[in-house]
Amino acid sequence: MKKSIIAIVLILALFSSAGQALAVESDVPIVDVETETAEIMLTLISSVTPSLSVSGSTASYTLLVYCSASVNSIKAVLQLQQYRNGAWYNYGSSWNASSAKSSLVTNGTKTIASGYSYRLKVTVTASNGSSTGTATVYS
């Protein structure tokens, strides 16, 4: 009988802690809204998808940005970042991409120093003439 009670208590504890872990994870923002409210950003910017792959001394990137149909201007600032000594540092100069439509697709390569981890930081600003939304995401 005691074993059954202990097993039930352990199962309940497991499920209750899993729910807490999920709640904590869901509180972590995927997008860092810098200048406008989250409501405007979500209304204007539908998705920002940066990807980065590293092979030897070459980093290949792709950026896909999709916005609402009302958006007529997208500007993206891309910055390669290198992880060293326990922190992320900007690596090289940033570069820009833009579109006068409601979507933006860009890709390319950058020469890097091998032996480090890299990520792509992207700050996107979208405007429809009356509202502007900004989002920062990482690959």
Secondary structure as the mmCIF struct_conf table of DSSP 4:
data_model
#
loop_
_struct_conf.conf_type_id
_struct_conf.id
_struct_conf.beg_label_comp_id
_struct_conf.beg_label_asym_id
_struct_conf.beg_label_seq_id
_struct_conf.end_label_comp_id
_struct_conf.end_label_asym_id
_struct_conf.end_label_seq_id
HELX_RH_AL_P HELX_RH_AL_P1 LYS A 2 SER A 26
TURN_TY1_P TURN_TY1_P1 ASP A 27 ASP A 27
BEND BEND1 VAL A 28 VAL A 28
BEND BEND2 ILE A 30 VAL A 31
STRN STRN1 ASP A 32 VAL A 33
BEND BEND3 THR A 35 GLU A 36
HELX_RH_AL_P HELX_RH_AL_P2 ALA A 38 LEU A 44
STRN STRN2 ILE A 45 SER A 55
TURN_TY1_P TURN_TY1_P2 GLY A 56 SER A 57
STRN STRN3 THR A 58 CYS A 67
TURN_TY1_P TURN_TY1_P3 ALA A 69 SER A 70
STRN STRN4 SER A 73 ARG A 84
TURN_TY1_P TURN_TY1_P4 ASN A 85 GLY A 86
STRN STRN5 ALA A 87 ASN A 90
BEND BEND4 GLY A 92 GLY A 92
STRN STRN6 TRP A 95 SER A 99
BEND BEND5 ALA A 100 SER A 102
STRN STRN7 SER A 103 THR A 111
TURN_TY1_P TURN_TY1_P5 SER A 114 GLY A 115
BEND BEND6 TYR A 116 TYR A 116
STRN STRN8 SER A 117 SER A 127
BEND BEND7 GLY A 129 SER A 130
STRN STRN9 THR A 132 TYR A 138
#
